[in-house]
Structures are given as structure tokens and as C-alpha cells.
Amino acid sequence: MEIYNWELQGQVDDLENLHNDESMPGLRERSGELAERLREEAGGLLARRTTRRGFLLGAGLAAGAAALAACGSAGSAAQAPTTTAPPSRLTGDLLIAALSASLENLGIYAYAAGISAAKAGKLGTVPPAVVNFAQVAMAQHKEHAGAWNGILNAAGVRAVTKTDPALTPTVQQAFSKVTNVEGLADLALEIENIAAATYQDSTAVLTGKRAIGVAASIQPVELQHAAILNFVLGRYPVPSAFSSLAGAQPPASYYR
């Protein structure tokens, strides 16, 4: 299909402006509120426990919360040091945070691989705006992963650097067959739709009000990515009146 580079570039510019002006400020506010709660809980823990082990645990929680509140980009947050050894099995909101981070990492992987393939000439003719969109979407996924990892760090849990374990083999296999822009857009669209569905499903499972706010802040951005990918594929950008739960990953899939 013929892709009008100027029109696609305009959509990418709108996406980036909306993300910077609306999505990320709200996400940082909600993440900061959640980190502040964790910091307060750490302070209470310090008041109750005066042993060296208790002090180190509380200090680690507070340091992680402060790192999240100051986080301006996901790249640094995703590489944040571990504050304590993670429990053998995460549960509840922290398990959903870990799953969400792994999904964002999968998006980062897919876009990075696509950009590399395009620059290597493996996808045929690639409009510049398509590469630009991939770069913008990848950067936004990094910010999202950083937000989730900041929450995990604030709770004393190691940042998640792996990609979603349930989906990674399928994505890798599908990517090995991609030979053009359309194939890459189809794969990226599937990942974005799964992420959006998972976030929508998570809002009904998360127990913390602030954690729900984080998921709800990210989900519309994934749908914006999907709308642009539909445009690249020559489809109507918003094909349905309601977002779908199809493909939503259950929290337990993080341990597959």
C-alpha cells in the first residue's frame, strides 16, 4: 500500500505531543503518589523495627520510592539497582506490575528489532515516518516500563528486564518471518492490542487505587499506537467502538 509520509508524520507528532503533555504527567503523578504511600509504609516499618535488618529494608523502600518520584525517563528506572532480593513468587498488584513491565519490554524489543531491520534494508522501502513512529513508540514503552519498575523498586523488588515469557517465543518466531513494513506493523499491532487488553483487564484485578491509575494512564497510549499501526496497514484507525479484552494476559502468565 502507499503510505503518505507527511500524514503519518503528523499523526506521530500528535501522539508524541499528547503523550508528553497529557499522558506522562498524569502517569508520573499517579506513580509518585504510589511511591509516596510505599515511602510512608517504609517509615512505619522503621518505627516498628529497630533491628539492622529492619532498617536496611525500610531504607531500601524509601530509596526506591524516591527514585520513582524523580524519574523522568524509563531508561534509567529500568536499570535501577535491586533494593532487596525479590520473593520467590510475587502476588497481587506487584505481580501485575512485573507482568506489565515485561509486556513493555516486549514492545521495546519488537520496535528495536524492526528499526534495526529497516536500517539494514531487510524490510524493503520504509517511509521515514514509519521509522520515526517506531522510535517514538519504543521510547514511550521505555517510559512505561520505567514507571512499573519504579513501583517494583519502591517495594524492594528487583526491576524486570526480561520480556513477557508467555509471548516472547511467539513474537520471536513471527519476527523471523517479517520481510516488509506491513509484516512488521501487523506484529507490532498484535503486541499493542495485547498490552492494551491486559491493562484494561488489570483495572478490574488491581486492588490499589493508585496502581489502577497507573494502568489506566498507560492503556490509552497503547491504543494510540494501535491506531497509527492500523493506518500504516491501510485500515480504519479505530475499528471498534469499544476496546477489547481479547489477548489479555493473566497475571500468572508472568511465571510461565
ABEGO torsion letter per residue (X at the ends): XBBBAAAAAAAAAAAAAAAAAAAAAAAAAAAAAAAAAAAAAAAAAAAABABAAAAAAAAAAAAAAAAAAABABAAAAAABBBABBBBABBBEAAAAAAAAAAAAAAAAAAAAAAAAAAAAGAAEBBBAAAAAAAAAAAAAAAAAAAAAAAAAAAAGBBBBABBBAAAAAAAAAAAAABABAAAAAAAAAAAAAAAAAAAAAAAAABABAAAAAAAAAAAAAAAAAAAAAAAAAGBBABABABBBABGBBBAAAAAX
